């Protein structure tokens, strides 16, 4: 999908976003997230950025957003890939390190979507704790979708994308179409060459992203369900998996640059993950520096063992 198709819309979106409330928060690892008052990403010129490298979603169209549904009623806040439809802001509050957005889908007697952004167990990731509350008078099925177009520097619009965790019990749809409107009641087709409802590694390079829909089953009137989303970036694929393991992510997408000959995800691997969605957590691994020391130690042990055998 060509970026120029979105150019005029993206320009209008930037003007509209400048009038919105929002907050930029930054982790100790140098990952920054720009959060709009309606809960989607993209505020203050920041989508998902890594210090010294750049932003992984703001180049071209700002195609990122969420959608939710209660029974047959859906709504979404999705920037250039859908706009604001059937949603109303209840409140937004923030500090230097947190932001909380509360939005109604389908009115005050519909579904309330509360998204609480803040620090996570990994210095590479910001956590979005999502709570979906059924404010209607009857039980109904609750769903949530999130879509994102990756634009990974330094090869924006030409990245490798990975999706993992397909098979999680609450995940009912996934593919690489980050341009699609996140309507939980309508599954989008994959982009050319894309793959739907299977795990894949380093698909590309091309201009694509990630799309996920989760079904939380029937939720009683007045009851809630919750889960976590993680956003951020690290300096390599190894560091990205360490971050996912640290937060117990079960479903994820990685966006990586496509410089010829590089497969280690340097200088940047951008991260989008979910926990609490019925999957198997990514194995926890040491942070890269600890991992390197551990390997060095194993190398020394192996060397000493070889010397003993030789003697």
C-alpha positions, 0 to 999 in steps of 0.5 A: 500500500503506497504512502502517498495515498494517505498523504493528504489525510495524514496532513489533516490528521496531524492538524487534528491531533495537535488540538487533542490532549495527550502525553508522551512518556519515556522508559528508562531504556529510551523508548517513548510513547505518544498517547492520545486522549482517546487511547490511540498512539500518536501525540506530540510528534511521537508514536513509538520512538527509540532514542537515537534511532527514530519513530517506528509508526509515525512516518507516512500515515499514522495508521494505528488504533484500537476498536472494541465491541459489545455484542453487535455494537462496535466503535473505534479510535484509529487515526488514519485507518478508521478515525473515531466512530461510535466512541465518546471520551469520558476522561483523560488524565496524565503525569510525566510517566502515565496516562489514563484514557476512558472512552465509551463505545456506543454511549454510557450504557454500552462498553467502557474502555479504560486504558492505563499507560505506564511503566512495565517490568521491562525498561524497553516497554510501556504497558497499557492495562486495558479494562473493558466493562459491560455497562449495559443491562445484559450479558454480551460478547466483548471483543477488542482489536488493535492495528498498527502499520510498522514504519521502521527506521532506517528503512521506513515502508520496507520492513520485516514483520514477525507475528508470534503467539497465534493459538492463544485462546482469546486471539481469534484473528491476526495478520499483517494488515496494519492499515485496516480499521480495527473493527472487531466485527469485521476481519480484514484481508491480508496485504499482498503476500501477507499471512493470516492466522498463523505465526510467521518470522521476518515476512518482507521486506515490504510496507506492512504491520500487525492486526489482532482481534481478541474475543473475551466471551460473554461478559455479564452486565456490570462486569469487566475483563482486563489484559495488558498491551506492551509497546516499545523498542530495543536495540536488537532482536535479542533485546526485544525477546528479553523485554517480551519475556520480562513482561510475560507477553503471550502474543506479539509482533516485531517490526525490524529494519531491512538493511541488506545482510542484517538479521539481528534486528539492529539498530532497532527492533520495535515491539507490540505485545499482549499478555492475559490473552490465554497464550503461552508467555514468551520464555523469560531470558536475561537482559542482553548484557547479562546474557553475554556475560553468561555466555562468556562464563560458559565459554570459560568453563568449557575451555577449562573442561577441555584443558582438564580432558587434555591433561 
